[in-house]
Amino acid sequence: CEWGVEVPISNNFLFTKSKTTIQDKLFSKKYDIIYYDAFGPRVQPELWKSEIFLKIYNALNLGGLLITYCANGQFKRDLVSIGFEVKSIPGPPGKREITQAFRKK
């Protein structure tokens, strides 16, 4: 799809592809799910700072979901300190686990 265009995937699911960095992204509305697909903290540490995940937390609706392949322990502790409820779930083939984080408040 084109950049910045909201594309309906189904009656209850809209997809928007944004051409920006997470650091510069301005969230103008609340979301039910954010899929975070960056390389891990060891490779791209600048994308795993607490302030980014606080921004994501504030962009989620109550009960909203952040999902990522990252299963790093410090990352999960940072999510909990922000206020997320964190769960480790089985990952796809080749990945032991991935992380789900729900906005609680």
N, C-alpha and C positions, 0 to 999 in steps of 0.2 A: 504494500500500500504506500501511498505518498506520505511524506513527512508532514506531521501536524494535522492530518485528516482523521477524524473519528470514523472508524469503520465498524458497522454492526456485524458481529459474528453470529449472534443469535438474538432473540428477544431480550435477554437479560445480560448480554455481554457485548461491550464496546471495546475496540482495540484502537490505541493511538500510538504511533511511532514518533518519538520526539528526537530531534537532532540537537542535542545539547549534552552537557555533562551533568552528572548528578549534583555536583557542587553548585552549578548555575541554574538548575531546574527550579522553576517557580511553580509550585502546585497550586492551581487556582480552584480546585475542587477536591472533594474527598473520594477515596477509592475503596473498593472492597478487597482488591488483591493487587499486590505489587510483586512481580517476579524480578528478582535481582540476579543478573547473570554476569557478574564481573569475575575476572580471574581472582584467585584466593589472596588472602592477606599477605602471604609471603611474596607474591609476585607483584601485586598492586596495593601496597599498604595505604596509599592515599584514598582508596575507595572503601576502606573499612574503618573509618574513624567514627566515633560515637556521634558526632554532630550530624553526620549524614543519616544515621539511623534514627536520630531524634526527629529530623526533618521528615523521614519516611513515616515514623510513628504518627506524627501530627497530620500527615496527608491521608491516613487510613481512617475509615469509618470505625466506630466501635465494633469490635469483633472482626475487623478487617485482618487480612492475612498477608504477611511478608513471607515469601518462599525463596530459598536459595540453595544452591548446591554446597555452599560452605558449611562445614561442620566443625570448624575451629573452636576450641574450648573458650578462649578469651573472647572471641566474637559473641558466643552464646551468653557468656557472663555479662558482657556489655549490653546485650539486648535486654536481659533481665533487669539490669540497673536502670534502664530507660523506662521500663514498665511493661515490656512484652511478656506474654506467657509463651515459653519456648518449648518446643517438642522436637525430638530427633525422630525421624521416620526412615524406613528403609529406602535406600536410593536405587537408581536404575542399575542395570548390569555394569559392573566395574566400579561402582561407587557404593560403599558400605551404607552410608547414611547421608541424609540431607536435613536441612533445618526448616521448620515451620515456626513462625512467630506471630502471635495474635495480639491485636491491640485490646487491652483489658479495660481501660478507663477512657 
